[in-house]
Amino acid sequence: MKKTEDSNTLVSTVDVKANKHQITQAVKKLCDIDVATVKTLIRLDGEKKASVQLAPDYDALDVANKIGII
């Protein structure tokens, strides 16, 4: 929640085989928003986590409410 408010970022688990370009395209298609950057990491339990920083035009809290994260 803190990352969403402070850095305008959404965090979610994604498919391990997904790359940053695919994640960016999926966010653009599903949420109809622009993405600034995507950072990924593979957790110790084998799941992949993606941090998607939104373009300054969009508010991550509004997007999170719209898609049901919050």
C-alpha positions in Angstrom: 0.0 0.0 0.0 2.8 2.4 0.8 4.5 1.8 -2.5 1.2 2.5 -4.3 0.8 5.8 -2.6 4.4 7.0 -2.6 5.7 5.9 -6.0 2.5 5.5 -8.0 3.2 1.8 -8.4 1.1 -1.3 -8.6 2.6 -4.6 -7.4 1.3 -8.0 -8.4 2.4 -11.6 -9.0 2.7 -12.6 -12.7 3.6 -15.7 -14.7 7.2 -16.7 -14.2 7.7 -16.9 -18.0 6.3 -13.3 -18.6 8.9 -10.7 -19.5 8.7 -6.9 -18.9 7.5 -6.2 -22.4 4.6 -8.7 -22.0 3.7 -7.3 -18.6 3.6 -3.7 -19.9 1.4 -4.8 -22.8 -1.0 -6.6 -20.5 -1.4 -3.7 -18.2 -2.0 -1.3 -21.1 -4.6 -3.7 -22.6 -6.4 -4.6 -19.3 -6.4 -1.3 -17.5 -6.1 1.1 -20.5 -3.3 3.1 -18.8 0.3 4.1 -19.7 3.2 2.5 -17.9 6.4 4.3 -17.0 8.6 1.3 -15.8 8.3 -2.3 -14.9 10.6 -4.0 -12.3 10.4 -7.8 -11.7 11.8 -10.2 -9.2 11.5 -13.9 -8.6 10.7 -14.7 -5.0 12.3 -17.5 -3.1 9.0 -19.6 -3.4 9.4 -19.5 -7.2 6.7 -16.8 -7.9 7.4 -13.8 -10.0 6.5 -10.3 -8.7 6.1 -7.3 -10.9 6.2 -3.6 -9.8 4.5 -1.5 -12.4 5.1 2.3 -12.1 2.4 4.2 -13.8 2.8 7.3 -16.0 2.4 10.6 -14.1 -1.0 11.1 -15.7 -2.5 8.2 -13.8 -3.1 7.6 -10.1 -2.2 4.1 -8.8 -4.8 4.3 -6.0 -7.6 5.1 -8.5 -6.5 2.2 -10.8 -6.2 -0.2 -7.8 -9.8 0.7 -6.8 -11.0 0.3 -10.3 -9.6 -3.2 -10.8 -10.4 -4.4 -7.2 -7.0 -4.6 -5.5 -8.1 -2.3 -2.7 
